[in-house]
Amino acid sequence: MERIGIIGGTGLVDFEFKDGPNEEYHMFEKRTDNVMVQTEYGQVPLKCMTINIIGSDENKELFFLQRHHNGEQANKPPHSINHKANMAALKEACCDVIISVCSVGTLEADFPPGKVALADQYIDFSGVASTFSEEFATFTSVTEPFSAELNKKLESGLRSSQGFDASNERMYYTYWLAQGPHFETRAEVDAIGLLGGHMVGMTMAREVKLANELNIPYSAICISSNWAAGREPGDPGAKLSHQEVSAQANERLEPVFQTLFNILRDE
């Protein structure tokens, strides 16, 4: 795993590395280039980084993609994201794996806001196709859509960075793809829970479908940023705020960075 694609969204707007050697993570940034990748589906900006592991001659290549890229901003609404261009750009970068960082709303009492966990399944009843197979029928198996091998490595890092017990703390949840850009109603969230959804988001499932078509192992780190509509303890009528959701996700990036850097160092 020498070339790693990282996708950020509301929970990871940019991937910044401290100047000079980073003693905590035993690595330092050697090079960063911002490039515009031309794909047949559109242009995609990538931040390309070469990371050196201190004490060795080993380098790792990181390719950071902000899924909401919109010119100079990171504010493209979820229903307008060009997922095919984004995933094609990471394919052209020859990424060995893709790690996505997502902000989600939670339905589960054991996945409260602030906890960082992983997706092991998704449910997409949006009715919107996400595929490279527009002209000819190609059926891709997604029985297990996320990389079990990569998830296992990420799970270890997330448990360690959050001080979770290895046996008692649940770390895997089912992602429900909501169409967006509106948050869900209380009735929709109740239905999602009945149908097996544990967390709700507006983007990630479209990416993992395309990654499976491209045969790129994909995992999703999910930051619980808010209670889903109607699930706020003591206040089921609480309104959701985009700004507050984004702020909560950005406050929980330390376990994400620790886990990502552990993946870089331990490979």
N, C-alpha and C positions, 0 to 999 in steps of 0.2 A: 504494500500500500504506500506508494511513493507520491502519488498525485491525488490530492483530496479536494473535492468540491464542497464548499460550504454555502448554503443558502440561508440568507437572513431575511426577516420580515419585520413585523411590528416589534418582535422581541429582540431583534439584532439588526439595527439599522446599518451599522458598519463594522468592519473587523479591523481594529486598530492594535498595533503591536508597539510596545514601548521601545524607544530608541535605545540602541546598544544592547549588550548582553542582559538577559533576564535570568537572574540567579534562581528565582523561585521555580521557574519552569526549565532551567538548564538548556536554554536555546536562545538564539537571537536571529533577528531579521537581517538577511544579507542583501535582499533586493526586493523592491516593489515597483511594479509597472501597472498603470491603468490603461487597459486596451479596450477597443471596441471590436467585438467579434461580429463579422458579417455572416449570417446564416441565411438559408433560403426562406426562413420565416420572418426575418427582421434582424435589426441590430441589437446587440446585447453588450452592456459594459461589464467587464470583469476586472477585478483587482487581482493581479497575479503576484504571488509572494514566494520567495525562496527562503526557507527557514533552515538554519543550521543547528544541529544538536551539539551542544558544547561537549568537548572531549572526544569527538569523533569527526570523521570526514563525511558523515552522512548528511545529506540535504533532503528536505521534503518540499514539495511544491504544493502551495495552497491556491485555490481559485475561489475568490469570494464573489458571490452573486447576490445582489439585493433584488428580491423578486418584485418589489414595487417600484423599480427604477422608472423614472419619468422625467427625462431630460436631466437637469441638475438636481432634481428632488427625488425623494423616495415616497411618493404619495399616490401612485397609480391605484385606483380602486380595484378590489379583488376580482370583480367580474370582468375587468378589462385587461387583466394581465395576459401577456402573450407567453403562455407556458411552453408552447412548442419551440419558440425561439430560445427561451431560457435554457431548456433542457438540451436542445441541439448545441448551444454554445458550450455547455459543460462536456458534452460528448466530443466536440471538436478539440477541447482542451485535453482530451484523453484521460479524464478522471477515472481512477480506479474505483472510487466509491464516492457517494454523495451523502453528506450529513445536512439535514434541514433543521433549522431552528424556528419553532412556531410558537405563537401566542394563542392560547385557547381559553374558552370559557368552560367551566367545569360543572358537572352535574353530581359528582361523587363526593361524599363526605370525607373519604380518605385521599382525595386529591384537591385539597383546599388551595386557594390563591397563595402563591409563593412557592409551592412545591414544583419540582422539575422532574418529569418522568418521560416515558417513551410510548410510542404507538406500536401496537402489534397487529392491529386490524383497522380497516376503515369501512364506513358505510356511505355510499354515494347514491342517493335517490333523487339527485338534482335533475336528472334527465338531460344533462348537457354532456356531450361526448368530449373526451380528452384522449386523442389518439393521433398517431402519425399515419394511420391506415385510412386515408380518406377515399381512395379510389378502388382498392382491392381488399377483400375480406382477409384479415389476419387476426386470429384469435389468440390472445396472450393469457397464460395462466397467471392469476393473482391470488391463488388459494392462500399463500403466505406472502403478502406483498412486500413486507419489510425484511431486510437481511438479518437472519437470526445470528449469524456470526458477528456482524457489526453491532447489533443490539446488545449482545452479551458483553462486548468490550465497553460500550457506552454505559451499560447498566452498572458495571463495576465502578466506573469513574463517578457516576452520579450518586451512587450510594455512599462512596467514600467522601465526596465533597459536601454532602448534606448530612453526614453522620447517621445514615440509616442502617438499621439492622439488616443483615443479609437474608433473614428468613421471614421476618414479620412485616416488613414494609412493602406494600404492593408497588410495582414499578411499571406495569403495562396496562394500557387502556385503549378502548376503541374510539377512533376519531370519526365524528359525524361531519360530513361535508355539507355546509349550508351555502346557499347560493350567494347571499349577500347582495348589496353592501349593507343592508340593514341588519341589526341584531335581531334575534329571534323573539317571538312572542312567548308568553308563559305557556300557552297551549301547545305551541310547537315544541318547546323544550320538554314538556310532559310526554308528548308523543315520542320524541327522540329517546327519552329514557326507557319507555316501554318497548321500543324496538331495538334496544341494546347499545345505544350510544352513551359513552361516558364523558366525552368532551366534544365541543363544537368549534369549528374553524371554517374558513372560507377559501382556502387555497391548497393545502398540502396534498390532499388526495389526488388532485389533478397531476401533481408532479410525480408522485410515486407510480401512477399508472404509466406515464411516459418513460420513467426510468426502467420499469420492467420491460417495456417494449424495446428499449435500447440495451437491455442486459447489463445495466449498471447497478450494483448493490446500493440500496438506499435505506437510510434510517432517519427517523424524525425525533428530535429532542423537543418535548412539548412543555412550555412554561405555562403553568396555570396562572392566568392573570386576573381572573374575575369569576364570580359565580354567574352561571348562565341565568337568563331571565327567569324570575320567579323562584330562584334557589338561594337568594341571600338570606342567611339565618336571621330570623326575627323581622325581616322586612321583604316579603315576597313581591311587593310592588315597586321595589327599588329600580330606578332607571339606570341604564348603562351609559357610561361616558367614554367616548373614544380616547380622550386625553388621559383619563384615569387608567384605562386598560393598558395603554401604551406605557405609561409611567411604571405600573406594577411589573410589567414584563421586563423593562429595562433595569429594574432594581434587582432582578434575580439572574443576572448574567454571570456572576462569579462562578457558580457551579458549572455553568455551561463552558466557560473558558477553561476552568480547571480540567474538565473532562476532555475537551478538544485537545489541549496541550498534552494530556496524558496519552492520548491516542498517538500524537506525533512522536512523543518521546519513547514510547514502549514498543512501537512497531519494529 
